[in-house]
Structures are given as C-alpha cells and as structure tokens.
Amino acid sequence: MLNFRLLAPTALIDLARIPNLAYVRHENGTVAIGAMTRQRHVENSDIVAQQLPLLREALGWVGHLPTRSRGTIGGSLANADPSAELPMALLALDGSVVAAGPGGRRTIAATDLFNSMFSTHLASDEILIEVRIPVMVPGSGFAIEEHARRKGDFAIVGVAVVVQHEGDRCLRARIAACGVGSVAVRLSGAEQILERNGLGPAAINAAAASAAAEIDPLTDPNSSADYRRHLTGVLLGRALRRAAGLSPVAIH
Amino acid sequence: MNETSPELVEISLIVNGKPRTGRCEPRKLLVDFLREDLALTGTHVGCEHGICGACTILIDGEAARSCITLSVQANGAELVSIEGLAQGGVLHPLQQAFAKFHGLQCGFCTPGMLITAIDFLRVNPTPTEEEVRDAMSAVLCRCTGYQGIVAAVMAVAHASSPAAST
C-alpha cells in the first residue's frame, strides 16, 4: 500500500513484533490462526494441511515464496484486495475473524468482513487479531481454480469450492470467487443449485451458468466484465468437476 | 510537510555474518538501507513494489523482498545478500551453475534469482523442472533468459541429490 502510494500514513505500528499474534492451533473443531502468522508458516502447518486443505491450496496461489515469507494471513484479509485468494478462501470455508479494539473483542463472519475494494468493516480503532475457520468435514471435495496473467499474480478471476457429497448428492456446497467485483463474494445461487440437484455434470453446468449471472464484475485494463463473467463460469465448472471427483487432476 | 528533520532510528542487524549498524529515517526501505547506508549495492532495486524480485534477500534464512520491507522491520534480523554467497573467494555452487549454464545476461535480476533459488532448494532439494519454473517465476528476467536459469537450478539440485553419483 505504501509502495503503491495508495497510503501515506504519518505513523505505522509494526504488529510483527508481537509474538502472541503468530500461531496455528486446533481448538475443538476450529482452526485458530493468529493474524500475524506468516503465509508461509500457514502453508507449511500440519494442522492446516490436515484440517483445512483448501486453505493450503489457496496459499499456493498467493504471490510467491519470497512474498509469503513476510506476508501474513491477517494482513491479506485486512487488505481486502478483491482479487486476492485468502478472502475468497475464508468465504468458502465459512471462516470468521476476531477484531480487538478499545471496546473489547468481536467476531466478524467472512460474509460481513469485506466492505469494498481495499476496505473492510473493521472500525478505525480495531485490529484484526485472529482468523477462525471450522475444520473441513473429512472427505469433503474441494478445489481452487484461477486465471492470472502470470503465476503468482493477483487473480483476474479465481474460484474456490468446498462440497460435502454422498455419491451424486450434494449435502452442502460453498462457493466463493475473487476478481469478480469490488470484494470477494459467495455465490449462493450456484450453491443452492448444487444442494438441490447434486453434483452431476448437468447440475455443475447449471451452477457454472448461474455463477456467471450472479456476479457484477468490473472492467479494467486487464479484462472486461464480460471476459470475467465468462471465466467465472469456466473456472467454476473445472473446480466443481475436480471437487466432485469427476476430474481429479489439478490444472495449474 | 513537516520542515523539521525526521527522527533517525538506530538499526543493528547481522548482514552476511557481520554485525552492522546504521541510522536512518523510519520510512527507509531495507533495500535502500543496504545499498546506501551499508554500501551493499549487489541487491538491486527494480519495480519497488514487490513484483520483480530483483531485491530479494534472505531475512532470517527466508527469501523476502527488501523493497517492501522497512529497514526498521529488519532491526535485529540476520540478512544474507548476494555479497554473502561466495565463501573465501569461491563462488556458491548456484553462482557457478549460473555461469556455466548462461543463467545471466544483463545480470540485473541475478541477485534475486540466486537468493530465491537458494531458499527454494533448501525447502525442496529435489524439485522437478516444473517446480523450478514455478519457484523461479518469483523473479522476473527482462532478458527472458529463463531457460539458462532453470537449467542452472536443476543442475545444482541434481548435483546435490543422492542420485547424482549414478
């Protein structure tokens, strides 16, 4: 933000000097991650690998190893870049964050966190201190698909899916996307189609078509709104086929 | 603008094994501190916003962008820059491989490429070529000399893997 000259603060406080803000813990069905935990540490965490494989996959898309060495999970979420993968992953995983301020602590669900481009619903006297994500149900299908101009770039469009299924029946679907508007979003219309109609090829196609209609993407010099809408459908189709086990190989 | 001279901050850290100290403005980027205050100009300034990777150094053993790190954030840290790779006048194996496989042309990205490769090979000592390409995409080469860079990193990985003697 500073190097891009988007911000010129008169004072900065380095939270990285607070060791108690960097940890990954498994607490009764929830993974709690300190806001200042380095992305690289989260990516290499055994708890994350076992309980939140989607988050681990998401981190592989976040920048590069040298940026993940310093970048933190809380920093990325509070930055609220609409094309970033971590806000999308938090939405797909039904996660939340804990904010702390003079009035105490409060929990903010992922769906209530993002306000607009580079802006969250954190108050100006609050900081994000913890990320809380319920463990994924064992056997859940999941996938992230993304298109960017170069590996490691912010996404032009990215989608993340988590599905709990029994055969073709879909008990629960969570679908989130980034790069498709001013904030990362859940695609609840597409989720409902799957929960109603299962995970067969026809339902997946219908969900992908619904997703493309559900979003309101921006046009920028990288890509038009129409292109982003098209990509969303294509990427969601791929992600769902992979999550449903219809196409097991990740295409990165 | 505030007309009074900004407060200078004392910084002490270890660079390439040697304790170093300096005084700088709190806003100073680590890469500028290395180049201007410590006269270590091997670390290059490219894009200045964390994309190109020319400024990559090791901070406490991990590759990181020194252009999006403030020098005050590195207070107390242990850094390795390109100047710290050769030991006793002998080039680091990766430096030797870059020379052998033409892994550099203009050389501007080379410090960042080498540091990135060192960290990557430490994490993944026996990578596939695809993994090397993925990892080295963290640094941009405007000469587009990626073929030689990938070949050099693969050669070092093979040379240090147990299967290398066969």
Interface residues (C-beta under 8 A of the other chain):
Chain A: N3 F4 L12 D14 A16 R40 G63 H64 L65 P66 T67 S69 R70 R150 K151 G152 H252
Chain B: P26 E48 H49 G50 G53 T56 I59 E62 A63 A64 R65 C67 I68 T69 L70 V72 Q73 I115 T116 D119 F120 V123 D134 A135 S137 A138
